Amino acid sequence: MFYFVMKMFASGAATLPKLGMGEIVQLLAAPLPADSLHINAPVRQVQRTTVTLADGTSTTAAAVVLATP
């Protein structure tokens, strides 16, 4: 489903999943390990591949994606 939706956006024939745009996020997150996403987690600092959250915990990863509203 994810590839279909992205293909439609790329070709200019945009379509939305039945449950809305949030479903795209769910499709992207589904194959990831449960502990690999931190959502609604205020960030204090980002340094290359290490993220320090506001509560002081740090996470290091091969890649970091930061999404803001």
MARDRENMI-307254 format. One record per residue: residue number from 1; chain; x, y, z of N, C-alpha, C in turn; residue in three letters. Coordinates in Angstrom, 1 decimal. Example, Ala and Ser with C-alpha at 12.3 -4.5 7.8 and 13.67 -1.06 7.14 Angstrom:
residues 2
+-----+------+--------+--------+--------+--------+--------+--------+--------+--------+--------+------+
: pos : unit :   n.px :   n.py :   n.pz :  ca.px :  ca.py :  ca.pz :   c.px :   c.py :   c.pz : code :
+-----+------+--------+--------+--------+--------+--------+--------+--------+--------+--------+------+
:   1 :    A :   13.2 :   -5.7 :    7.8 :   12.3 :   -4.5 :    7.8 :   13.2 :   -3.3 :    7.8 :  ALA :
:   2 :    A :   12.8 :   -2.2 :    7.1 :   13.7 :   -1.1 :    7.1 :   12.9 :    0.0 :    7.9 :  SER :
+-----+------+--------+--------+--------+--------+--------+--------+--------+--------+--------+------+
***
This chain:
residues 69
+-----+------+--------+--------+--------+--------+--------+--------+--------+--------+--------+------+
: pos : unit :   n.px :   n.py :   n.pz :  ca.px :  ca.py :  ca.pz :   c.px :   c.py :   c.pz : code :
+-----+------+--------+--------+--------+--------+--------+--------+--------+--------+--------+------+
:   1 :    A :    0.8 :   -1.2 :    0.0 :    0.0 :    0.0 :    0.0 :    0.9 :    1.3 :    0.0 :  MET :
:   2 :    A :    1.9 :    1.3 :    0.8 :    2.8 :    2.4 :    0.9 :    3.4 :    2.8 :   -0.5 :  PHE :
:   3 :    A :    3.9 :    1.8 :   -1.2 :    4.5 :    2.0 :   -2.5 :    3.5 :    2.5 :   -3.5 :  TYR :
:   4 :    A :    2.3 :    2.0 :   -3.4 :    1.2 :    2.5 :   -4.3 :    0.9 :    4.0 :   -4.1 :  PHE :
:   5 :    A :    0.8 :    4.3 :   -2.8 :    0.4 :    5.7 :   -2.5 :    1.6 :    6.6 :   -2.9 :  VAL :
:   6 :    A :    2.8 :    6.3 :   -2.7 :    3.9 :    7.1 :   -3.1 :    4.1 :    7.2 :   -4.6 :  MET :
:   7 :    A :    3.8 :    6.1 :   -5.3 :    3.8 :    6.1 :   -6.7 :    2.8 :    7.1 :   -7.3 :  LYS :
:   8 :    A :    1.6 :    7.1 :   -6.7 :    0.5 :    8.0 :   -7.1 :    0.9 :    9.5 :   -6.9 :  MET :
:   9 :    A :    1.5 :    9.8 :   -5.7 :    2.0 :   11.1 :   -5.5 :    3.1 :   11.5 :   -6.5 :  PHE :
:  10 :    A :    4.0 :   10.6 :   -6.7 :    5.1 :   10.9 :   -7.6 :    4.7 :   11.1 :   -9.1 :  ALA :
:  11 :    A :    3.6 :   10.4 :   -9.5 :    3.1 :   10.6 :  -10.9 :    2.2 :   11.7 :  -11.0 :  SER :
:  12 :    A :    1.8 :   12.4 :   -9.9 :    0.9 :   13.5 :  -10.0 :   -0.5 :   13.1 :   -9.9 :  GLY :
:  13 :    A :   -0.8 :   11.9 :   -9.6 :   -2.2 :   11.4 :   -9.4 :   -2.3 :   11.1 :   -8.0 :  ALA :
:  14 :    A :   -2.2 :   12.1 :   -7.1 :   -2.2 :   11.9 :   -5.7 :   -3.5 :   11.2 :   -5.2 :  ALA :
:  15 :    A :   -3.3 :   10.3 :   -4.3 :   -4.5 :    9.7 :   -3.7 :   -4.2 :    9.6 :   -2.2 :  THR :
:  16 :    A :   -5.2 :    9.5 :   -1.4 :   -5.0 :    9.3 :    0.0 :   -5.5 :    8.0 :    0.5 :  LEU :
:  17 :    A :   -4.8 :    7.4 :    1.5 :   -5.3 :    6.2 :    2.1 :   -6.6 :    6.4 :    2.7 :  PRO :
:  18 :    A :   -7.4 :    5.3 :    2.8 :   -8.8 :    5.4 :    3.4 :   -8.8 :    6.0 :    4.7 :  LYS :
:  19 :    A :   -7.8 :    5.8 :    5.6 :   -7.8 :    6.3 :    6.9 :   -7.0 :    7.6 :    7.1 :  LEU :
:  20 :    A :   -6.6 :    8.2 :    5.9 :   -6.0 :    9.5 :    6.0 :   -4.4 :    9.4 :    5.9 :  GLY :
:  21 :    A :   -3.8 :   10.6 :    5.9 :   -2.3 :   10.7 :    5.7 :   -1.6 :   10.0 :    6.9 :  MET :
:  22 :    A :   -2.1 :    9.9 :    8.0 :   -1.5 :    9.3 :    9.2 :   -1.2 :    7.8 :    8.9 :  GLY :
:  23 :    A :   -2.0 :    7.2 :    8.0 :   -1.8 :    5.8 :    7.6 :   -0.5 :    5.6 :    6.9 :  GLU :
:  24 :    A :    0.0 :    6.6 :    6.2 :    1.3 :    6.5 :    5.5 :    2.4 :    6.3 :    6.6 :  ILE :
:  25 :    A :    2.3 :    7.1 :    7.7 :    3.3 :    6.9 :    8.8 :    3.2 :    5.5 :    9.3 :  VAL :
:  26 :    A :    2.0 :    5.0 :    9.5 :    1.9 :    3.7 :   10.1 :    2.5 :    2.6 :    9.2 :  GLN :
:  27 :    A :    2.3 :    2.8 :    7.9 :    2.9 :    1.9 :    6.9 :    4.4 :    1.9 :    6.9 :  LEU :
:  28 :    A :    5.0 :    3.1 :    7.1 :    6.4 :    3.2 :    7.1 :    7.0 :    2.6 :    8.4 :  LEU :
:  29 :    A :    6.3 :    2.8 :    9.5 :    6.7 :    2.3 :   10.8 :    6.5 :    0.8 :   11.0 :  ALA :
:  30 :    A :    5.6 :    0.2 :   10.4 :    5.2 :   -1.2 :   10.6 :    6.4 :   -2.2 :   10.6 :  ALA :
:  31 :    A :    7.3 :   -2.1 :    9.6 :    8.4 :   -3.1 :    9.6 :    9.5 :   -2.8 :   10.5 :  PRO :
:  32 :    A :    9.5 :   -1.7 :   11.2 :   10.6 :   -1.3 :   12.1 :   10.5 :   -2.0 :   13.4 :  LEU :
:  33 :    A :   11.7 :   -2.2 :   14.1 :   11.6 :   -2.8 :   15.5 :   10.9 :   -1.8 :   16.4 :  PRO :
:  34 :    A :   10.2 :   -2.3 :   17.3 :    9.3 :   -1.5 :   18.2 :   10.1 :   -0.4 :   18.9 :  ALA :
:  35 :    A :   11.3 :   -0.6 :   19.3 :   12.1 :    0.4 :   20.1 :   12.9 :    1.3 :   19.2 :  ASP :
:  36 :    A :   12.7 :    1.3 :   17.9 :   13.4 :    2.2 :   17.0 :   12.8 :    3.5 :   16.7 :  SER :
:  37 :    A :   11.6 :    3.7 :   17.2 :   10.9 :    5.0 :   17.0 :   10.6 :    5.7 :   18.3 :  LEU :
:  38 :    A :   10.9 :    7.0 :   18.4 :   10.6 :    7.7 :   19.6 :    9.7 :    8.9 :   19.1 :  HIS :
:  39 :    A :    8.4 :    8.8 :   19.4 :    7.4 :    9.8 :   18.9 :    7.0 :   10.6 :   20.1 :  ILE :
:  40 :    A :    6.7 :   11.9 :   19.8 :    6.3 :   12.8 :   20.8 :    7.3 :   12.9 :   21.9 :  ASN :
:  41 :    A :    8.6 :   12.8 :   21.5 :    9.7 :   12.9 :   22.5 :   10.5 :   14.2 :   22.3 :  ALA :
:  42 :    A :   10.4 :   15.1 :   23.2 :   11.1 :   16.4 :   23.0 :   12.6 :   16.1 :   23.0 :  PRO :
:  43 :    A :   13.3 :   16.7 :   22.1 :   14.8 :   16.5 :   21.9 :   15.5 :   17.7 :   22.4 :  VAL :
:  44 :    A :   16.6 :   17.4 :   23.1 :   17.5 :   18.4 :   23.6 :   18.6 :   18.7 :   22.6 :  ARG :
:  45 :    A :   19.2 :   17.6 :   22.0 :   20.3 :   17.8 :   21.2 :   20.4 :   16.7 :   20.1 :  GLN :
:  46 :    A :   20.9 :   17.0 :   18.9 :   21.2 :   16.0 :   17.9 :   22.6 :   16.2 :   17.5 :  VAL :
:  47 :    A :   23.4 :   15.2 :   17.5 :   24.8 :   15.2 :   17.1 :   25.0 :   14.0 :   16.2 :  GLN :
:  48 :    A :   25.1 :   14.2 :   14.9 :   25.3 :   13.2 :   13.9 :   24.4 :   12.0 :   14.1 :  ARG :
:  49 :    A :   24.8 :   11.0 :   14.8 :   23.9 :    9.8 :   14.9 :   23.5 :    9.6 :   16.4 :  THR :
:  50 :    A :   23.6 :   10.6 :   17.2 :   23.2 :   10.5 :   18.6 :   22.2 :   11.6 :   18.9 :  THR :
:  51 :    A :   21.1 :   11.1 :   19.5 :   20.0 :   12.1 :   19.9 :   19.9 :   12.0 :   21.4 :  VAL :
:  52 :    A :   19.9 :   13.2 :   22.0 :   19.6 :   13.3 :   23.4 :   18.3 :   13.9 :   23.7 :  THR :
:  53 :    A :   17.4 :   13.1 :   24.4 :   16.1 :   13.6 :   24.6 :   16.0 :   14.5 :   25.8 :  LEU :
:  54 :    A :   14.9 :   15.3 :   26.0 :   14.8 :   16.2 :   27.0 :   14.9 :   15.6 :   28.4 :  ALA :
:  55 :    A :   14.6 :   14.3 :   28.5 :   14.7 :   13.6 :   29.8 :   16.1 :   13.2 :   30.1 :  ASP :
:  56 :    A :   17.1 :   13.4 :   29.2 :   18.5 :   13.1 :   29.4 :   18.9 :   11.8 :   28.8 :  GLY :
:  57 :    A :   18.0 :   10.9 :   28.3 :   18.3 :    9.7 :   27.7 :   18.9 :    9.9 :   26.3 :  THR :
:  58 :    A :   19.9 :    9.1 :   25.9 :   20.5 :    9.2 :   24.6 :   20.3 :    8.0 :   23.8 :  SER :
:  59 :    A :   20.2 :    8.1 :   22.5 :   20.0 :    7.0 :   21.6 :   21.0 :    7.2 :   20.4 :  THR :
:  60 :    A :   21.7 :    6.2 :   20.1 :   22.7 :    6.3 :   18.9 :   22.2 :    5.3 :   17.9 :  THR :
:  61 :    A :   22.2 :    5.7 :   16.6 :   21.7 :    4.9 :   15.5 :   22.6 :    5.2 :   14.3 :  ALA :
:  62 :    A :   22.4 :    4.3 :   13.3 :   23.1 :    4.4 :   12.1 :   22.6 :    5.7 :   11.3 :  ALA :
:  63 :    A :   21.4 :    6.0 :   11.5 :   20.8 :    7.2 :   10.9 :   19.7 :    7.8 :   11.8 :  ALA :
:  64 :    A :   19.5 :    9.1 :   11.7 :   18.5 :    9.8 :   12.5 :   17.6 :   10.6 :   11.6 :  VAL :
:  65 :    A :   16.3 :   10.4 :   11.8 :   15.4 :   11.2 :   11.0 :   14.6 :   12.1 :   12.0 :  VAL :
:  66 :    A :   14.7 :   13.4 :   11.8 :   14.0 :   14.3 :   12.7 :   12.9 :   15.0 :   12.0 :  LEU :
:  67 :    A :   11.7 :   14.8 :   12.5 :   10.5 :   15.4 :   11.8 :    9.9 :   16.4 :   12.8 :  ALA :
:  68 :    A :    9.6 :   17.6 :   12.3 :    9.0 :   18.6 :   13.1 :    7.8 :   19.1 :   12.4 :  THR :
:  69 :    A :    6.8 :   19.6 :   13.2 :    5.6 :   20.2 :   12.6 :    5.9 :   21.5 :   11.9 :  PRO :
+-----+------+--------+--------+--------+--------+--------+--------+--------+--------+--------+------+
***
